[in-house]
Amino acid sequence: MPNHRMNRTIAGYHMLMILSAVDFRIGAEEDAVIRHYLVTEFPFHVNLDREMEIISNLRPDEWQAHFTKAMDDFYDDATEAERHNLLRFALRLTRADNVVTKEENKFLNLLFEAWKPEEA
């Protein structure tokens, strides 16, 4: 797990990728939500190979700690509106396949409990 600090956009990408992986099924619908996040957050093409390598080298028992670090890094850089926007992406992602698993719900709850949005 990297010890470097992630910027807001990269931290959001890491959170969404982990959220999409926790049920061990990444469908086309979830992939489309992540792609939409990338287009929204990165107005230019960015090579995410390094980030994908970091994420794919995580073991499932490391996901929560990495997710929490990304959550904290995102929070430090983000406005309230940006946090609400990421929460909307996270909700859209978990609902994309019309099934919210226990694992996905656990990670969503981590986000909502830590950020305590009044509305998302």
VMD Tcl script that builds the backbone (N, CA, C; Angstrom):
set m [mol new atoms 360]
animate dup $m
set s [atomselect $m all]
$s set {name element resname resid chain x y z} {
  {N N MET 1 A 0.858 -1.181 0.000}
  {CA C MET 1 A 0.000 0.000 0.000}
  {C C MET 1 A 0.893 1.229 0.000}
  {N N PRO 2 A 0.576 2.196 -0.881}
  {CA C PRO 2 A 1.436 3.369 -0.959}
  {C C PRO 2 A 1.279 4.256 0.264}
  {N N ASN 3 A 2.382 4.878 0.635}
  {CA C ASN 3 A 2.331 5.825 1.743}
  {C C ASN 3 A 2.216 7.246 1.236}
  {N N HIS 4 A 2.330 7.420 -0.082}
  {CA C HIS 4 A 2.243 8.774 -0.626}
  {C C HIS 4 A 0.817 9.301 -0.511}
  {N N ARG 5 A 0.733 10.603 -0.446}
  {CA C ARG 5 A -0.574 11.250 -0.365}
  {C C ARG 5 A -1.157 11.348 -1.761}
  {N N MET 6 A -2.413 10.997 -1.885}
  {CA C MET 6 A -3.094 11.060 -3.177}
  {C C MET 6 A -3.828 12.395 -3.292}
  {N N ASN 7 A -3.843 12.948 -4.504}
  {CA C ASN 7 A -4.668 14.134 -4.696}
  {C C ASN 7 A -6.137 13.709 -4.738}
  {N N ARG 8 A -7.021 14.672 -4.713}
  {CA C ARG 8 A -8.456 14.410 -4.625}
  {C C ARG 8 A -8.952 13.491 -5.742}
  {N N THR 9 A -8.571 13.776 -6.969}
  {CA C THR 9 A -9.080 13.011 -8.101}
  {C C THR 9 A -8.582 11.571 -8.080}
  {N N ILE 10 A -7.299 11.392 -7.795}
  {CA C ILE 10 A -6.735 10.041 -7.732}
  {C C ILE 10 A -7.350 9.277 -6.547}
  {N N ALA 11 A -7.502 9.939 -5.418}
  {CA C ALA 11 A -8.115 9.292 -4.244}
  {C C ALA 11 A -9.539 8.842 -4.578}
  {N N GLY 12 A -10.287 9.689 -5.283}
  {CA C GLY 12 A -11.643 9.312 -5.692}
  {C C GLY 12 A -11.636 8.096 -6.604}
  {N N TYR 13 A -10.701 8.067 -7.536}
  {CA C TYR 13 A -10.556 6.918 -8.439}
  {C C TYR 13 A -10.273 5.652 -7.639}
  {N N HIS 14 A -9.344 5.734 -6.691}
  {CA C HIS 14 A -9.013 4.568 -5.868}
  {C C HIS 14 A -10.243 4.080 -5.102}
  {N N MET 15 A -11.000 5.013 -4.510}
  {CA C MET 15 A -12.195 4.612 -3.754}
  {C C MET 15 A -13.211 3.924 -4.653}
  {N N LEU 16 A -13.462 4.496 -5.835}
  {CA C LEU 16 A -14.442 3.895 -6.734}
  {C C LEU 16 A -13.981 2.527 -7.228}
  {N N MET 17 A -12.696 2.382 -7.519}
  {CA C MET 17 A -12.188 1.087 -7.982}
  {C C MET 17 A -12.322 0.025 -6.890}
  {N N ILE 18 A -11.987 0.380 -5.666}
  {CA C ILE 18 A -12.136 -0.583 -4.568}
  {C C ILE 18 A -13.610 -0.903 -4.370}
  {N N LEU 19 A -14.457 0.106 -4.388}
  {CA C LEU 19 A -15.889 -0.103 -4.221}
  {C C LEU 19 A -16.432 -1.035 -5.309}
  {N N SER 20 A -15.910 -0.911 -6.509}
  {CA C SER 20 A -16.377 -1.779 -7.597}
  {C C SER 20 A -15.852 -3.207 -7.446}
  {N N ALA 21 A -14.772 -3.379 -6.708}
  {CA C ALA 21 A -14.144 -4.701 -6.593}
  {C C ALA 21 A -14.593 -5.503 -5.384}
  {N N VAL 22 A -15.173 -4.863 -4.382}
  {CA C VAL 22 A -15.428 -5.559 -3.115}
  {C C VAL 22 A -16.389 -6.731 -3.231}
  {N N ASP 23 A -17.233 -6.729 -4.274}
  {CA C ASP 23 A -18.131 -7.874 -4.449}
  {C C ASP 23 A -17.540 -8.892 -5.434}
  {N N PHE 24 A -16.280 -8.668 -5.839}
  {CA C PHE 24 A -15.539 -9.545 -6.740}
  {C C PHE 24 A -16.203 -9.681 -8.113}
  {N N ARG 25 A -17.023 -8.702 -8.491}
  {CA C ARG 25 A -17.654 -8.661 -9.809}
  {C C ARG 25 A -17.628 -7.219 -10.289}
  {N N ILE 26 A -16.981 -6.994 -11.427}
  {CA C ILE 26 A -16.988 -5.649 -12.008}
  {C C ILE 26 A -17.701 -5.766 -13.350}
  {N N GLY 27 A -18.905 -5.226 -13.404}
  {CA C GLY 27 A -19.697 -5.300 -14.623}
  {C C GLY 27 A -19.495 -4.095 -15.501}
  {N N ALA 28 A -20.044 -4.182 -16.701}
  {CA C ALA 28 A -19.937 -3.085 -17.662}
  {C C ALA 28 A -20.593 -1.813 -17.117}
  {N N GLU 29 A -21.676 -1.976 -16.356}
  {CA C GLU 29 A -22.375 -0.813 -15.815}
  {C C GLU 29 A -21.491 -0.069 -14.814}
  {N N GLU 30 A -20.794 -0.835 -13.965}
  {CA C GLU 30 A -19.891 -0.215 -12.987}
  {C C GLU 30 A -18.717 0.456 -13.692}
  {N N ASP 31 A -18.190 -0.217 -14.692}
  {CA C ASP 31 A -17.086 0.338 -15.468}
  {C C ASP 31 A -17.503 1.669 -16.107}
  {N N ALA 32 A -18.732 1.751 -16.592}
  {CA C ALA 32 A -19.230 2.979 -17.218}
  {C C ALA 32 A -19.290 4.126 -16.211}
  {N N VAL 33 A -19.681 3.840 -14.972}
  {CA C VAL 33 A -19.733 4.880 -13.937}
  {C C VAL 33 A -18.324 5.401 -13.661}
  {N N ILE 34 A -17.363 4.493 -13.547}
  {CA C ILE 34 A -15.975 4.909 -13.285}
  {C C ILE 34 A -15.433 5.716 -14.459}
  {N N ARG 35 A -15.738 5.288 -15.669}
  {CA C ARG 35 A -15.301 6.051 -16.854}
  {C C ARG 35 A -15.911 7.457 -16.843}
  {N N HIS 36 A -17.177 7.566 -16.459}
  {CA C HIS 36 A -17.815 8.879 -16.390}
  {C C HIS 36 A -17.121 9.754 -15.339}
  {N N TYR 37 A -16.774 9.158 -14.195}
  {CA C TYR 37 A -16.018 9.897 -13.166}
  {C C TYR 37 A -14.705 10.421 -13.754}
  {N N LEU 38 A -13.995 9.553 -14.476}
  {CA C LEU 38 A -12.700 9.946 -15.042}
  {C C LEU 38 A -12.852 11.081 -16.045}
  {N N VAL 39 A -13.867 10.993 -16.905}
  {CA C VAL 39 A -14.095 12.052 -17.895}
  {C C VAL 39 A -14.446 13.361 -17.190}
  {N N THR 40 A -15.239 13.267 -16.122}
  {CA C THR 40 A -15.649 14.453 -15.370}
  {C C THR 40 A -14.467 15.076 -14.631}
  {N N GLU 41 A -13.648 14.250 -14.012}
  {CA C GLU 41 A -12.565 14.734 -13.159}
  {C C GLU 41 A -11.256 15.001 -13.908}
  {N N PHE 42 A -11.020 14.279 -14.985}
  {CA C PHE 42 A -9.800 14.466 -15.778}
  {C C PHE 42 A -10.204 14.984 -17.151}
  {N N PRO 43 A -10.183 16.296 -17.371}
  {CA C PRO 43 A -10.602 16.820 -18.674}
  {C C PRO 43 A -9.625 16.460 -19.796}
  {N N PHE 44 A -8.492 15.891 -19.447}
  {CA C PHE 44 A -7.513 15.457 -20.443}
  {C C PHE 44 A -7.172 14.000 -20.133}
  {N N HIS 45 A -6.618 13.301 -21.116}
  {CA C HIS 45 A -6.291 11.885 -20.918}
  {C C HIS 45 A -5.153 11.741 -19.903}
  {N N VAL 46 A -5.342 10.852 -18.956}
  {CA C VAL 46 A -4.336 10.602 -17.930}
  {C C VAL 46 A -4.003 9.113 -17.948}
  {N N ASN 47 A -2.731 8.799 -17.839}
  {CA C ASN 47 A -2.315 7.410 -17.783}
  {C C ASN 47 A -2.488 6.918 -16.342}
  {N N LEU 48 A -3.405 6.012 -16.144}
  {CA C LEU 48 A -3.696 5.512 -14.804}
  {C C LEU 48 A -3.063 4.147 -14.541}
  {N N ASP 49 A -2.102 3.750 -15.385}
  {CA C ASP 49 A -1.477 2.435 -15.207}
  {C C ASP 49 A -0.858 2.284 -13.818}
  {N N ARG 50 A -0.166 3.330 -13.353}
  {CA C ARG 50 A 0.475 3.261 -12.035}
  {C C ARG 50 A -0.575 3.093 -10.937}
  {N N GLU 51 A -1.668 3.845 -11.045}
  {CA C GLU 51 A -2.729 3.759 -10.037}
  {C C GLU 51 A -3.390 2.385 -10.072}
  {N N MET 52 A -3.637 1.880 -11.285}
  {CA C MET 52 A -4.251 0.558 -11.418}
  {C C MET 52 A -3.331 -0.518 -10.849}
  {N N GLU 53 A -2.018 -0.349 -11.033}
  {CA C GLU 53 A -1.068 -1.315 -10.483}
  {C C GLU 53 A -1.128 -1.308 -8.946}
  {N N ILE 54 A -1.188 -0.136 -8.353}
  {CA C ILE 54 A -1.287 -0.016 -6.893}
  {C C ILE 54 A -2.551 -0.723 -6.403}
  {N N ILE 55 A -3.676 -0.426 -7.045}
  {CA C ILE 55 A -4.956 -0.997 -6.629}
  {C C ILE 55 A -4.963 -2.508 -6.819}
  {N N SER 56 A -4.488 -2.983 -7.987}
  {CA C SER 56 A -4.551 -4.424 -8.228}
  {C C SER 56 A -3.580 -5.225 -7.380}
  {N N ASN 57 A -2.572 -4.577 -6.834}
  {CA C ASN 57 A -1.648 -5.291 -5.948}
  {C C ASN 57 A -2.141 -5.371 -4.506}
  {N N LEU 58 A -3.265 -4.719 -4.216}
  {CA C LEU 58 A -3.825 -4.804 -2.863}
  {C C LEU 58 A -4.504 -6.153 -2.673}
  {N N ARG 59 A -4.302 -6.737 -1.529}
  {CA C ARG 59 A -5.045 -7.950 -1.171}
  {C C ARG 59 A -6.398 -7.524 -0.611}
  {N N PRO 60 A -7.418 -8.353 -0.724}
  {CA C PRO 60 A -8.732 -7.982 -0.181}
  {C C PRO 60 A -8.688 -7.530 1.283}
  {N N ASP 61 A -7.781 -8.106 2.075}
  {CA C ASP 61 A -7.710 -7.682 3.486}
  {C C ASP 61 A -7.041 -6.316 3.654}
  {N N GLU 62 A -6.521 -5.741 2.563}
  {CA C GLU 62 A -5.927 -4.402 2.603}
  {C C GLU 62 A -6.868 -3.332 2.040}
  {N N TRP 63 A -7.966 -3.761 1.423}
  {CA C TRP 63 A -8.860 -2.812 0.765}
  {C C TRP 63 A -9.395 -1.752 1.716}
  {N N GLN 64 A -9.850 -2.162 2.877}
  {CA C GLN 64 A -10.479 -1.182 3.770}
  {C C GLN 64 A -9.489 -0.120 4.234}
  {N N ALA 65 A -8.278 -0.516 4.595}
  {CA C ALA 65 A -7.271 0.463 5.041}
  {C C ALA 65 A -6.923 1.423 3.905}
  {N N HIS 66 A -6.790 0.899 2.693}
  {CA C HIS 66 A -6.464 1.756 1.555}
  {C C HIS 66 A -7.643 2.678 1.226}
  {N N PHE 67 A -8.841 2.145 1.285}
  {CA C PHE 67 A -10.053 2.938 1.045}
  {C C PHE 67 A -10.133 4.082 2.050}
  {N N THR 68 A -9.856 3.792 3.313}
  {CA C THR 68 A -9.902 4.807 4.369}
  {C C THR 68 A -8.851 5.887 4.129}
  {N N LYS 69 A -7.643 5.480 3.715}
  {CA C LYS 69 A -6.599 6.469 3.418}
  {C C LYS 69 A -7.023 7.352 2.248}
  {N N ALA 70 A -7.559 6.738 1.202}
  {CA C ALA 70 A -8.023 7.511 0.039}
  {C C ALA 70 A -9.152 8.459 0.452}
  {N N MET 71 A -10.032 7.976 1.312}
  {CA C MET 71 A -11.134 8.785 1.820}
  {C C MET 71 A -10.605 10.028 2.545}
  {N N ASP 72 A -9.607 9.816 3.397}
  {CA C ASP 72 A -9.014 10.925 4.152}
  {C C ASP 72 A -8.293 11.908 3.227}
  {N N ASP 73 A -7.539 11.377 2.261}
  {CA C ASP 73 A -6.828 12.244 1.316}
  {C C ASP 73 A -7.824 13.053 0.483}
  {N N PHE 74 A -8.894 12.412 0.031}
  {CA C PHE 74 A -9.916 13.110 -0.745}
  {C C PHE 74 A -10.532 14.218 0.101}
  {N N TYR 75 A -10.897 13.882 1.319}
  {CA C TYR 75 A -11.555 14.841 2.211}
  {C C TYR 75 A -10.689 16.081 2.414}
  {N N ASP 76 A -9.378 15.860 2.598}
  {CA C ASP 76 A -8.457 16.973 2.842}
  {C C ASP 76 A -8.402 17.964 1.683}
  {N N ASP 77 A -8.594 17.478 0.458}
  {CA C ASP 77 A -8.473 18.328 -0.737}
  {C C ASP 77 A -9.804 18.822 -1.279}
  {N N ALA 78 A -10.911 18.263 -0.822}
  {CA C ALA 78 A -12.192 18.491 -1.476}
  {C C ALA 78 A -13.063 19.509 -0.754}
  {N N THR 79 A -13.870 20.179 -1.542}
  {CA C THR 79 A -14.915 21.031 -0.981}
  {C C THR 79 A -16.097 20.130 -0.622}
  {N N GLU 80 A -17.041 20.687 0.097}
  {CA C GLU 80 A -18.244 19.921 0.436}
  {C C GLU 80 A -18.973 19.463 -0.832}
  {N N ALA 81 A -19.048 20.330 -1.824}
  {CA C ALA 81 A -19.710 19.980 -3.093}
  {C C ALA 81 A -18.988 18.830 -3.792}
  {N N GLU 82 A -17.655 18.834 -3.758}
  {CA C GLU 82 A -16.887 17.753 -4.382}
  {C C GLU 82 A -17.096 16.440 -3.639}
  {N N ARG 83 A -17.200 16.508 -2.311}
  {CA C ARG 83 A -17.482 15.285 -1.538}
  {C C ARG 83 A -18.867 14.752 -1.880}
  {N N HIS 84 A -19.848 15.631 -1.978}
  {CA C HIS 84 A -21.213 15.203 -2.344}
  {C C HIS 84 A -21.207 14.570 -3.725}
  {N N ASN 85 A -20.447 15.158 -4.644}
  {CA C ASN 85 A -20.363 14.620 -5.996}
  {C C ASN 85 A -19.776 13.209 -5.981}
  {N N LEU 86 A -18.711 12.997 -5.218}
  {CA C LEU 86 A -18.128 11.659 -5.158}
  {C C LEU 86 A -19.103 10.675 -4.513}
  {N N LEU 87 A -19.825 11.107 -3.491}
  {CA C LEU 87 A -20.821 10.233 -2.868}
  {C C LEU 87 A -21.888 9.825 -3.884}
  {N N ARG 88 A -22.281 10.751 -4.738}
  {CA C ARG 88 A -23.261 10.414 -5.787}
  {C C ARG 88 A -22.681 9.376 -6.742}
  {N N PHE 89 A -21.406 9.542 -7.124}
  {CA C PHE 89 A -20.760 8.541 -7.985}
  {C C PHE 89 A -20.701 7.189 -7.277}
  {N N ALA 90 A -20.370 7.187 -5.997}
  {CA C ALA 90 A -20.283 5.933 -5.240}
  {C C ALA 90 A -21.643 5.238 -5.184}
  {N N LEU 91 A -22.693 6.004 -4.950}
  {CA C LEU 91 A -24.040 5.423 -4.930}
  {C C LEU 91 A -24.419 4.885 -6.310}
  {N N ARG 92 A -24.144 5.660 -7.353}
  {CA C ARG 92 A -24.439 5.223 -8.721}
  {C C ARG 92 A -23.673 3.943 -9.044}
  {N N LEU 93 A -22.433 3.883 -8.606}
  {CA C LEU 93 A -21.592 2.716 -8.868}
  {C C LEU 93 A -22.157 1.472 -8.188}
  {N N THR 94 A -22.511 1.587 -6.923}
  {CA C THR 94 A -23.000 0.399 -6.212}
  {C C THR 94 A -24.368 -0.046 -6.719}
  {N N ARG 95 A -25.138 0.872 -7.271}
  {CA C ARG 95 A -26.461 0.518 -7.800}
  {C C ARG 95 A -26.425 0.124 -9.276}
  {N N ALA 96 A -25.274 0.261 -9.923}
  {CA C ALA 96 A -25.174 0.079 -11.374}
  {C C ALA 96 A -25.632 -1.302 -11.833}
  {N N ASP 97 A -25.352 -2.328 -11.046}
  {CA C ASP 97 A -25.754 -3.682 -11.447}
  {C C ASP 97 A -27.064 -4.105 -10.777}
  {N N ASN 98 A -27.757 -3.143 -10.188}
  {CA C ASN 98 A -29.048 -3.373 -9.526}
  {C C ASN 98 A -28.963 -4.281 -8.301}
  {N N VAL 99 A -27.755 -4.483 -7.779}
  {CA C VAL 99 A -27.569 -5.264 -6.557}
  {C C VAL 99 A -26.550 -4.537 -5.686}
  {N N VAL 100 A -26.944 -4.181 -4.463}
  {CA C VAL 100 A -25.995 -3.600 -3.520}
  {C C VAL 100 A -25.646 -4.708 -2.534}
  {N N THR 101 A -24.409 -5.187 -2.625}
  {CA C THR 101 A -23.997 -6.306 -1.774}
  {C C THR 101 A -23.660 -5.825 -0.366}
  {N N LYS 102 A -23.548 -6.774 0.531}
  {CA C LYS 102 A -23.176 -6.469 1.914}
  {C C LYS 102 A -21.823 -5.754 1.950}
  {N N GLU 103 A -20.882 -6.207 1.121}
  {CA C GLU 103 A -19.548 -5.607 1.081}
  {C C GLU 103 A -19.604 -4.169 0.574}
  {N N GLU 104 A -20.368 -3.955 -0.507}
  {CA C GLU 104 A -20.492 -2.599 -1.053}
  {C C GLU 104 A -21.133 -1.678 -0.016}
  {N N ASN 105 A -22.159 -2.177 0.652}
  {CA C ASN 105 A -22.845 -1.381 1.663}
  {C C ASN 105 A -21.902 -1.007 2.807}
  {N N LYS 106 A -21.027 -1.936 3.184}
  {CA C LYS 106 A -20.056 -1.676 4.256}
  {C C LYS 106 A -19.149 -0.488 3.886}
  {N N PHE 107 A -18.646 -0.484 2.656}
  {CA C PHE 107 A -17.747 0.591 2.223}
  {C C PHE 107 A -18.499 1.908 2.048}
  {N N LEU 108 A -19.728 1.844 1.538}
  {CA C LEU 108 A -20.545 3.058 1.446}
  {C C LEU 108 A -20.774 3.648 2.830}
  {N N ASN 109 A -21.074 2.782 3.797}
  {CA C ASN 109 A -21.293 3.258 5.166}
  {C C ASN 109 A -20.044 3.920 5.735}
  {N N LEU 110 A -18.861 3.387 5.415}
  {CA C LEU 110 A -17.618 4.029 5.859}
  {C C LEU 110 A -17.568 5.475 5.361}
  {N N LEU 111 A -17.901 5.661 4.096}
  {CA C LEU 111 A -17.893 7.002 3.506}
  {C C LEU 111 A -18.910 7.916 4.176}
  {N N PHE 112 A -20.144 7.449 4.270}
  {CA C PHE 112 A -21.201 8.294 4.826}
  {C C PHE 112 A -20.960 8.603 6.306}
  {N N GLU 113 A -20.461 7.631 7.050}
  {CA C GLU 113 A -20.198 7.857 8.472}
  {C C GLU 113 A -19.036 8.833 8.670}
  {N N ALA 114 A -18.013 8.732 7.839}
  {CA C ALA 114 A -16.842 9.611 7.985}
  {C C ALA 114 A -17.163 11.033 7.532}
  {N N TRP 115 A -17.913 11.172 6.449}
  {CA C TRP 115 A -18.137 12.485 5.856}
  {C C TRP 115 A -19.438 13.122 6.336}
  {N N LYS 116 A -20.345 12.320 6.866}
  {CA C LYS 116 A -21.624 12.795 7.421}
  {C C LYS 116 A -22.288 13.876 6.564}
  {N N PRO 117 A -22.604 13.551 5.316}
  {CA C PRO 117 A -23.246 14.563 4.472}
  {C C PRO 117 A -24.701 14.780 4.917}
  {N N GLU 118 A -25.134 15.999 4.798}
  {CA C GLU 118 A -26.535 16.273 5.098}
  {C C GLU 118 A -27.409 15.778 3.973}
  {N N GLU 119 A -26.867 15.833 2.766}
  {CA C GLU 119 A -27.563 15.294 1.606}
  {C C GLU 119 A -26.504 14.858 0.613}
  {N N ALA 120 A -26.814 13.846 -0.151}
  {CA C ALA 120 A -25.854 13.386 -1.162}
  {C C ALA 120 A -26.568 13.104 -2.457}
}
mol reanalyze $m
mol bondsrecalc $m
mol representation Tube
mol addrep $m
